[in-house]
């Protein structure tokens, strides 16, 4: 918006000076035009209906665009694309790209978080992905992809100084968590709203910044007497409205639909028309909702939707932390002598007496879990896994959005470890013997939350028969866990997952994901005790380097003095841009590795263990008893179904037992043996770099 404003000022200045005018900026918020099926309909809506600009027709726009008179700024492609599947997103991009003709200039903005991997975003925005529509002809327009850097320290200090005093600014600058949050412009505004709590020394994380900002905004409305409903009622309305918007992919609600939503959510308390009118206008006056010219209300920022949905989910699971629950306790018509536990849905359902007055209820003690059937419709509707990527392009749309919800919930969970673990484990066990139609993905989502909360919480537990579809067990310890007859389809594990002596007899392992064991090549292991992005990229940082006989070798590393042969990997130790030692391994892929007590331990995809002393590179005797490289040792897969040939082979190498025989050979698999994608023979590393 600042860029557009600056461009507009240049245009006005040129007009006043009667000099040649630069391009006039047009900002098109794509969230308002998600239903447009063509670029013609989008601009017709923009020019003629929304702003009533009296141009003679779409052809006039085309001519002005070709003459270089316009600067088109399409804002929020992620908010448009979140409502469609992956192919439709590609089609939308190409439809917008039709405005890029000789003489034109266009900018398309998009949150990087929208794409699960950077390469996905670059592939689309560089116009490398093909559209399914046949109407597009000619060469693709040439695009340049730019990523806006996060605010640096000086920029953060400057922005904060506009709203806060010197001492407060320095307090934020000296807090590493706040400083990291403030690097994102959208969080800076929330931090300023949360300043009273920050200055009071209250706990700080992303979820709590939202909490403090939301509460302060609501309390200001109440003090200004611009409200009829309680803070708790406002919270409930915004949580449920946010869930409706995200779950239906409708990011706005027209004012005419507010009465229906209020009746549905608050029941008897608003049956009389006069009360309904009060609540109607009160809820539309939320400072966190903004209205367009057509009377459609949407959140002031998309991230607010994610916060309110995360709050709802944490409360429905009965694990929300006390400081978050305080917001819901600010209720009206209470009997303050006694408190009681409530489910999220029951707490806000109010009854009226014969005179139409709302009956008092007991104060809220804490939220307890909802019934599994209700959880299936909310927490269990879509996967919340933070690291899950599916081969189904339709799934990717929801996963991008739900990552943020999952992370926000993690900060909202109570610190009462035993209560949290007991409640979440109970929900998981309630999925035992139930179909996906009955419980959705609630078991997998709750398991993902539980192992993120405490990675060893499921160790030795009996989860036989549970429905754990889409569970994310990355870095989880499931040693001796009973997973017999469990539905683990689409579940995710990684190199840090511990499955020693677990039983998975007769389990469903369709589409099992082995995470970082199969998704990438190790290039460098920084050995700095406090690694960061800077130390990871610093060529002077002591590190273990891996060299391959193909084009996967980054340039930020010392050069080897010899060639790397086919079916060989060279492991080397370097610091200060110099290699201290190197060691050749006959392998096409490193399956697992760890650095422990000055020893580098490597497990190759062929099943060979290699132990190297860090200081010297000396080959040491193998001691499997002290290693976690074979992290599935003695895991029993008798009768398990759904595994592919590659997964069977990999799990055997990791130590699993009772798996069927397989003829799979990693040297014949281009996913692991990258050399198959190149010509046979030796490769000169210097030429590749």
N, C-alpha and C positions, 0 to 999 in steps of 0.2 A: 504494500500500500504506500509505503514511503517513496519507493521508486516511482510509482505511478503519479504520486503527488508532485514529486520533483519534475517529472517529465511534463506534467500539466502546467507547472509554473513557467517552464521554458517556453511552452507553446503560447501562454498568455503574454509573456514578456515580448516575444517576437511579434505577436499580433499588435501590441501597443506601439512597438517601434516601427511597425509596418515593414518589417524585414521578412525574409523567407522563413516560413514557419516550419518547425520540426514536426515529427509525427505526433498526432494526438493520441494519448493513451486511452484504451478501452479495457476496463477490468470486468471480466466475465466470471462470476463465482459459479463454478460448475455444479456445486451442490444444488443450486436452484434450477438446473436444467438437466437433471439426470434422466428425465423422461423424453428428452429430445432425441429423435431417431436419426436426425441428419443435421449437418452443419447449417443447412438452409433454415430448418425449423428452429434451431437454436437462436440464430440471429434475428429471425422474424419475431420470436418471442422477446428477445432483448431489445430490439429497436422499436417495434410497433406496439407491443402490449405493455411491457414493463416501463419503458421510459418515454414512449410516445414520441420518438424522434421522427420528424416529418421528412424522411428521405423517400424517393419515388419508388423504390423497390430494392429487392436483394441485388439486382444487377448493379445498382449504384454503389452498394457496399463493395462488390467485387471490383469495380473500377477504381474506387478510392484505395482499396487494398493493393492493387497492382501498381498504382501510381506512387506508392510509398507514403501515403498520407496517414496511415494508421499504425499504431503499436498495439497489437492484440495480446492481452495478458489473461490467459486461462488459469484461474486460480483454484487449486484444490482438486487435482485429478484423482487423488486417493479417495476423496469423499464421494466422487462420482462412481469410481470403479468398485468401491466396497459393496455396491448393491448388485453387482453382476458377476458372472463366472469369468474364468480366466480368458476364454476366447472372446467373450463380449468386451472385456477390458481392452484386448488388443484391437478389436474392431473399432471401439470408441476412439482409441488413439489415432488410428488411420483416418477416421472420419474427421477429427479435428485437424489432422495434418493436411487436409485438402485446402485449408486457407493459406498454406505455405506455398506461394507461387513467386515467380520472379518479381522483385520489387517489394515484397511483403516482409514483415518482421513480426514474429510471434514468440511469446514466452509461455511455457507450461510449467506450473509449480506442482510439486507433489512431495508429501512426507516420505523420507527414506524408509521409515518403519513399515510402510505399506508393502514393501517387498521383503520376503524372508531372507534373501541373499542379495548382496550388492549387484552380482552379475545379472540377476533377473531384471532389476530396474534398468541397468545400462542396456541390456539386450532390447528391452521395449523402447526406451527413450532414445536409443540410437537408431531406431527404426529397423532393427534386425529381425523382428518377429513378423511373420506374414499374417495378413488379415484373411478372414474366410470370405470376405465379400469380393465379388468379381468386378465390381464397378470401378475399382481403383486401377488406374493405368499409369504408364510412364515410370520414370525413375523415382526412387524414394527421395523425398526432400533430405537435404543434409542437415543434421542436427548436431548441436554441441551440448554435451551434458555437463552441467556445473553443479557442484555441491556447495551449499552455503556452509561456511565454517561456523562452529559454535562461537559464542562470545568469548573473547579473551578477558584477562583480568581487568585491563584498562576499560574495556567496553562495559563490563559488568559494573565497575565502580561508577562510570559515568551515568548509566541508566538508573542505578539505585539512588544516586545523588539528587536526581530530580524529585524524588518522593521521600527520602529519608535523610536524617542528619548524619554528620560525619561519624559519630560513635557507632550508630546502628550499621552504617555501611561497613565499617571496619569489623564489626562483630560478624557480619555475614561473610566477609572476605576471609576471616580467620577460621571459619568453620568449613572443613573439607566437603562435607555432605551438601551444605547449602551452596557452596561455591560450584560444585558439580551440577546441581539442579539449575542454578542461575545461568549456566552456559546456554540453556535452551530458552529462547525468548518467551515462550508461552508460560514457563514456570516462573519467570521473573515477576510477572504481574501477581501471580498467586503468592509468591514469597512476600511481596509488599503487603498483600491482604493479611498474611499470617504474621506480620511483624510483632504484634503484641505478644503472641505465644512464643515466638522465637526469642524476643527480649526477656521473657520470663524464664527462659532456660528449659522449656518443655522439649520432649524428644522430637527429633527431626528425621524424617524420611519423606519420600515422595507422597505416600498415602496421607501422612499427617499434615503435610503442607496443604493438600486439598482439604482435609478436615478442618484445619484452622481457618482457611480462607472461606470455605462454605459457611461455617458457623458464624464467622464475623459478619459476612454479608447478610445472613438471615437475621441476626440479632440487630443489625442496624435498621432493617426494615421494621422490626417489631418496635424498637425504641422510637422510630419516626411515626408510629401509629399508622403505618400503611398496610396493616395486616389484620385479618379477622381470624385466621386459623393459627394453631400452635406451631412451634418450630418442628415438633415431631411429625405433625400432619404434613407440613411442607416437605420434610425429608422423605416421608413415605410416598407422597405424590411424585416427587422428582425421581426417586428410585424406580418406581413402577413405570413411570412414563419413559425413563431411560431404557428400561428393559424392553418395553414394547417397541421402542424405536429400533434398538439394536437387533432384537429377535425377528422383527418383520422387515428390516432394512428400509424403514420409512423414517427418515431423519427429521421429520417435522410433523406438527399436529395443528390442524386448522382450528381457529377459535370456536367454530361451530361445534366441534367434537368434544370440547372441554366438559360440558355438562354431563355427557354420557360417561366419560371416564371418571368423573367425580362421583356420580351415582354408584358406579360399579365398585369403586375403591372404598367409599365411606358409608355406603348402605343407608341405614335408617337415619343417620345423623343429618342427611341432606334431602330427605323426601319432600319437605315443604319447599315451595318455589322460592320463598324469600330467602331461606338459608342457602338454597342452591345458587341463587344469584350472588350472594355474598362470597361463597366459596369460589364460584366461577371467576369473578373479577379478581379475587385475592390471588388465586393460583396463576392467572395470566400476568399478574404484576410481579412475578418472581424476577429478581435481578439477574438470575442465571439463565433466563430465557430471553431470546431476542425475537422480534417479529419483523416479517417482511411486509411489503405493500399489500399482499394478498391475504394477510391475517394468518399466515402460517408461523407457528412458534417452533423454534429449535434452540438447542443449547448454545450458550455464548461461545463455547468451544467444545469440539468433539470429545476432548479428554474428560470433560465433566461427565459425559454419559458413562464413560468407562469407570470413573470413580463411583458413581451412584450404583451401577450394576454390581461392582465389586463389593460395595457396602451391603447391598441386598443379599448377595450370595453368602458372605461371611456371617451375616445374621441368620439366614436360613439354615446354615450348617451348625449354628449354635456355638461358634468359636470366636466371635468378634471380641476384640479387646475392650476392657472397661472404658477407656477414654473415648473410644468410638461410640460405645453404647450410650454414653452420657448424652449424646445428641438426640437419641430417640427417647430419652427419659424426660425431655422437656415437653411433656404432654399436658393437655388441659383436662379438666373434669376428673381429678384423681382423688381417691381416698387415701390420704397420706399416712394413715396409721400403720398399714401393713403393706409389704411388697410381695410380689409373686413372679414366677417364671412364666414366660410366654413364648410361643412360636412367633415368627415374624408376621405371619398372616393373621393370627388371632389377636395380636396386640392392637391392631388398628381398626378392628371391626367393632363398631360401637352400636349400642342399643339406646332407644329413647323410651321414656316413661309415657304414661297416658296423656301427659300435657305437652308432649313433644320435646321435652328437655333431655339432653344427653345424660345417660346414667353414669355415675362415677365408677371407675374401675380401680383396682389395686395398682400401686406403683410398680414399675418394671424393676425386677431384681436382675434378671439376665435373660438373654434369648437362649432357647433350647432348640435342638434340631427339629426340622419339619419331618413329616412322614416321607418315606422313600418315594411314594407315588408322586408327591408334589415336587420333590427334589428332581425327579426324572424330567419334569417339564421345564425346569429352570437351570440349575447347576448341571444337569445331565443332558441338556439339549444339544450342546456342541462341545467339541474338544477344547480344553483350556491349556493343553500342553505347550510350554514355552519353546521347546526345541523340536517340536514335531513337524515334519514336512511330509506330505502325502504325495503319491504319484497321481492322485485325483486332483486335477486342476480346480475343480469346483470347491474342494475342501480348503484350498489355500486362501480363498477370500476370507473365510471366517477365522482361520488361524491367525492371519495377520492382525485382526482386530482383537482377538481374545488373548494374545500375548500380554497386552497391557493390563487386562482385567486380572489375569493370573498373578502378575507381579504385584498389583495393587492389593489383592487379597492377602498375599504373603506378609505384607507389612501390617495388616489389620488383625491378624490372628493373635489371640490372647497369649500371654506368657505363662499361663497355668499349664505346664507341659502335660501333666498326667491327665487332666480333664480333656484337653484338646485331643490328645492321642486316643483316649478311650472313646470319645464321641465320634471321631472320624473313623476309627477302626470298626465301631458298631455299624456305621453307615455302610462301610465296605462289606461286612459280613451279611448285611441285609440283602445284598445283591445275589447271594448264593442261590443257585438253582433257578434264577430268574432270567428271562430272555431280554434281549435288547429292546424289544417292544415294551416291556414292562418297566425297565429301569434306565433306558437310554445309555448315556455314557457316564452316569453319576459315579459308578464304582471306579472307573479309570481316572476321572477328574479328581475325586477325593483322594485316591491313592497317590496321584501326582502331588497334590498339596501336602499330604502327610509326609512323604519322603523328602520334599523340599524343606518342610518344617523341621524334621528330624530324620536324617538319612538312615539311621539304624532302627527306626520305629517298627519295621515289619520283620526284623530279624527273628527267625524261629517261630513266626506266627503261622497259625493254621488258616489258610485262605482257600481251602479246597472248595471247588465249585463256584467261586466268586466270578462275577462278570467285570473284568478289568480291561475291557476294550479301550484302546488309545491311552493306556496308562504310560506315564513317563517315569521310568526307573533309572534315569541317568544319575550316576554317582550314588545310587541307593545300595544298601547292604541287605540282601535277602538271603543271607546264609541260613541254611537249614529251614527255609520257609517251605511250607506245604502248599504247592500250587497245583495239586492234582485236579484234573477235570475243570481247570480254570480257563475262561475265555480270555486269552491274551492277544487276540487278533489286533494288529496295528500297534501293539505295545512297543515301546522304545527302550533299548538298553545301550550302554556305551562301554568304553574301555574301563571306566571307573566303577561299573556295576559289579557287585560281589554276589555270586550265585553259588558259592561253595556248598556242596551237599544238599542243595535244594532239590525238591522233587516236582517234576512237571509231567507226571504220568497222565496220559490221555488228555492233555491240555490242547487247546486250539491256538496254534501259532501262525495262522495265516497273516501274511504281510508283516511278519516280525521285522523290526528295524534294529540293526546293530550299530547305529549311530556312527561315531567317529572311527570305529573299527574298519569301516568300509567307504567313508565319504571323502577321504582326502589323503594327501601325501605329507609326511612329516618332512619339513625342510630345516627347522631350526628349533632347538630347545634352549632358551636363555637360562643361564644359571645364576642370575642375580637373585639374592634372597628375597628381595621385595620387587618382583617384576611389575612393570607397568607398560603402557603403550610405548612410552619413550624408550625404555630399556629394551623392549622387544625389537625396536627398529634401529637401535644404536649398534653400529658395526663393531664398536670397541667392547661391547658387553661380552663377558665370557659365555661361550655357548657351544653346544654340540650341533654340528652341521651334518646333513645327509645329502650326498651327491648321487645323482642318477644318470644312466646312460641315455637320457632323452631330454626333451625341452621343458622340464619342470623346475629347473634350477634358477632361483632368484639371483639377481646380480649383487645384492648387498651381502656378499660373503667373500672370504679369501678364495683365490683360485687354487685348484689342485695342480701339482706339477706333472700330472700324468693323465692319461685317458681313462674313462670309466667304461668297462666292458659290458656287453649285453648280459642280462641276468645277473647283474652284480650291483651292489650298493656300497658306497664308501662312506664310512662313519668317521668324522674327524672332530677334534677339539681345537677351538681357536679362541684367541683373545687379542685385543689391540691389532686387529686386522691380520694376524698371523696365525697359521696352523701350527699347533704343537705336536700333534700326532695324527695318524689316520689308520684306519683298519678296514680291510675289504671283507664284505659278507656276500656269500653266494645266495642271492635271493632276489625276487622281483618286487617284494612289498614288505614293509615293516608292519606287522599286525598289532603289536602292543609294545610299550616301552615304559620304563620308570627310572628315576634317578633316586638312589637310596644309599645313604652312608658312603658317599664318594664312589659309588659303583653305578655304572650305566648298565641296565638290564634290558635286553632286547629279545623279543619273540618274533621270529620271522613267520611269514604265511606258510612256509614249508614245514614249520614245526620245530625249527632249531632255536635253542636258547643260547644267547651270547652275552657273557658278563665281561665288562671292560672296566678297568680301573681308570677313574677320571683323570688323574694326574699324569699317568704314563701311557694309557692305552693298552696296558698289559691284559691279555686274555686270562680270566680267572676261572676256577672251577665253578660249575653250576650247582646252586643249592636251591632247589624248587621249594623247599620248606619255608624259606624266608621271602618268597616272591609272590606277588599277586598277579603276575602276568597271565597265568592260566586261571582266570577269574571264575570259570564255570566248572572247576574241578569236581568230579563226582556228581554233578547235577544229572538227575535221572530223567531221561526223555522217553521211557517206555510207553509206546502207544500214542505219542504226541503226533498231531497232524498239522499240515500246512507249511512245513519247512521246505524251502527250495534246496537244490543241490549245493549251491554256494554256502547257504546258511548251515547246512548239515556239516559240511567240511570245516567251516570256521569254528563252529561250536565244538567239534571233535578236537581241533587243535587247542582250543581253550580249556580242554579237559573234561567236557561233558561225556556221559556214558549212555549206553542203550539207544544209540542212534542207528538208523539203517546205513548200510554200505552205500558208498557213492563213488563214481568214477571221475568226479570233478578234479581238475588239475588247475591250480591258480595260474600256471604259466601259459595256459591256453585261454585265459580270461582277460580281455582287454580292459575290464574295469579295474583290475588289480595289476596286470602286467602292461603298463603303458607303452612299453617298447613295441607291442604288437601294432600300435597305431603308426609306427614309423618303419622305415626300411631296416632290414636286418643288418647287423654289423656293429662296429664300434663308433662311438660318438666323441668328437673333440669338444670338451667342455668349454674351452675358450671361444670356439666358434659359436656354440649355442648361446653363450652369454653376450 
